[in-house]
């Protein structure tokens, strides 16, 4: 009986040890143990088309978190449906803060002008991201209908960005690029170009220059409007 009991005890011990090992690997591997994160509620007016779960949250271009989920929230007080966005901010991204100071209180940051707004992440796909900065001259607009998470004020998307997105001939640009690539591919694989290394090299360089140009326009869509 004692031998069977010992075998049972050893089996249970091994099973528990393996379970703890799996949990430990999961925690350490994902960085959860050392990750300092907090969640905040944002409310936006108008459409948030192009904003999806997982979209980056940035502060002056530096990623500090991501969008957790986007929902609609009904307010009995206003009898309106509001667009509710929950974000996760990694406080550990803020380096050099002394231990005795700690991270700034979000209410103090709001007083200093911390605001969130939607910005264009990709000109080609129309994806949006959430960008934070300090706008001391912009009033803090808070709905106060979310009790589970602290709320941060938001600003409407700049009209210039909306007009830029709406005015961009995205389909035409995509069709032109697709047609150019198809033409280059046909030209390179034609009988007349076989063995002409110099010509192929020039075409390759032109294709690279085109890719660089598209990447620049994706990051700076306003450049397309300068010639208008």
N, C-alpha and C positions, 0 to 999 in steps of 0.2 A: 504494500500500500504506500509505503514511504517513497519507494522508487517512482511509482506512478505519480504521486503528489509532486515529487521533485521535477519530474518531466513536465507536468502541467504548469508548475510555477515558472520553469525555465522558458516554456513556450510562450506564456503570457508576457514574461519579461522581454523576450526577443521581439514579440509583436508590438509592445509598447515602445521599445527602443526604435524600431523601424518607423513607427508612426511619428515619433518625435523627430527623427532624422528627416523624414519627408517634409514635415512642417517647417523645420529649420532651414532646409534648402529652399523651400518656397519663399520664406520670409526674407532670408538673406539675398537670395537670387533676385527678387523683385525690388530690393532696396526699401521695403516697407518699414523696416526697423529704424532706419535712419532718415526716413522721409518725413519732413514736417510740412503738412498741407492743411489748408483750410478751405472752406466752401462759402461762396457768397452768391446772393441772388441779384439778378439784373432784370430790369423790365424795359423793353424797347417799344417805341411807337412805330407804326407802319410795318412794312414787310421785312422779314429776316430771311427771305429766300436767298440761298447760297450759304447760310450758316448751318453747320451740321455738328452733331456730337463728335468730339475729338478735334475740332478746329482749335488752332492755337490761340492762347491768350498771351499778349505781349505787352511789355512796358517799354516804350520808346524803341521798339524793334527787337527787344530781348525777350525770348520766350520765358514766361513765368508760370505757365499752367495750360489748361485746356478746358474746353467746354464738356461738361458731363452729360447734360441732356437739355432738351428744349420742350417746354410744355405750354399749354394754355391754362390760365388760372382765372377763375371767375371771382369777382369781388362783389359780395352782397351790398357793400356800402355804396359803391359807384354804379352797380348793376351793369358792369362792363366786363368783357373778357380781355385779359392782358397777356402779352407774350412774356413768359417767364423763362429765363435762361439761368441755369445753375452752372457755375464755374468752379474749378478746383485750382487753387493757387498754391504753388510750392514755395513755402516761406524759406526753405533752405537755399533757394536761388539767390537770396540777398546775402552777400558775403561781407565780412568785416564788421558786423554789428557786435559791439562788446556784450559780454554775457550779462553785465549788470544793467544794461540798457534794455535789452530784449527787443522784440519787433514792435514797431509803432502801432498804436491803437488805430483801428480803421476809422473811428470817429474823428480822430485828429487829422488823418489823411484827407478825409472829406472836407474838413475845414480849410486845409491847405489847397484845396481845389482838385483833388483826385476825381477824375471822371472817366467813364468808359464809353467807347463809341465803336461802331462797326466800320471796318475798313476792308478794302479790296485785297484779297490774298493772291488771287490769280486772275489775270486779265482774260486768259483763254477759257478757263472753266467757269469764271464768275463766282468762285468760292470766296466766302467772307471770313474774317477773323475778328477778334475783339482786341482793341488797342486801348491801353491806359496811358494817361498823361495828366499833368496838372494844368487846370484851366481856372485860374483864380477869378476871372471875370464872368464865369458861367455859374448861374445859380444851381444849387444842389436840388434836383428834383427827385423826391422819394415818395413812393406810393404808400409804404407802411402797411402793406397787406400780407406780407410774408413774415410769419413768426418763427419759423423753423431755422432760417438762416439770416445772418445780417445782410442788409441790402446796401448796395453801392449805387450811386447816381449814374445816369447815362445821358449821353447827348445824341441828338438825331444825326443820322448819316448826312454828311455835307452834301448839299445840292450839286456841287461840282463833281463829286464822285458819281452820283446818280446819273447826271447828264453824260459824263464820260463813258460809263458803262452802256447806257442806252444809245449813245451816238457811235459807238465803235462798230464797224462792219465786221463783226467777228466771223460770221459765216463766209463772207467774201474773202477775208484773210485766210481762213482755213482752206477754202477751195483753191485759192491761188497757190498756197504752199503745197497742197496736195498735187495740184496740176504741175507745178514746177518740179517736184520730186519725181513724179511719174515721167515727165519729159527727160529729166536727167538720167533716170534709170534706163529708159529706152535708148537714149543716145549712147550711154556707156556700153550697153550690150549690143549695139549695132555692129555690123561687119566692118564699117569704115573706121571704127574707133579701137578695134582690137589691136593691141600692141603699141598704142600711142600713149605711153606712160605720162608724158608731159601734159597732154591734154587732160588725162584722167586726174592728175594731181591738181591742176587748176580748177577742175570741177569740184574736187573734194574740198579744196580751200574755199571755194565759193559757197558750198553747202555749209561748211563750218561757220563762215561769216554770217550766213542767213540764220543759223541757229543762235549765234550770239546776239544778233539783232532782235530776234523774237524774244529771247530771254530778257533783254534790256527793256523791250516794250511791255513785257509782262510785269516787270517791276516798276516801270515808269509809264503808265498809260497816258499821262498828260502830255507826253512828247508828241503823240499823234495829233494833238489839237493845236500845237504851236504854229503849224503852217496854215491854219484856217484863218 
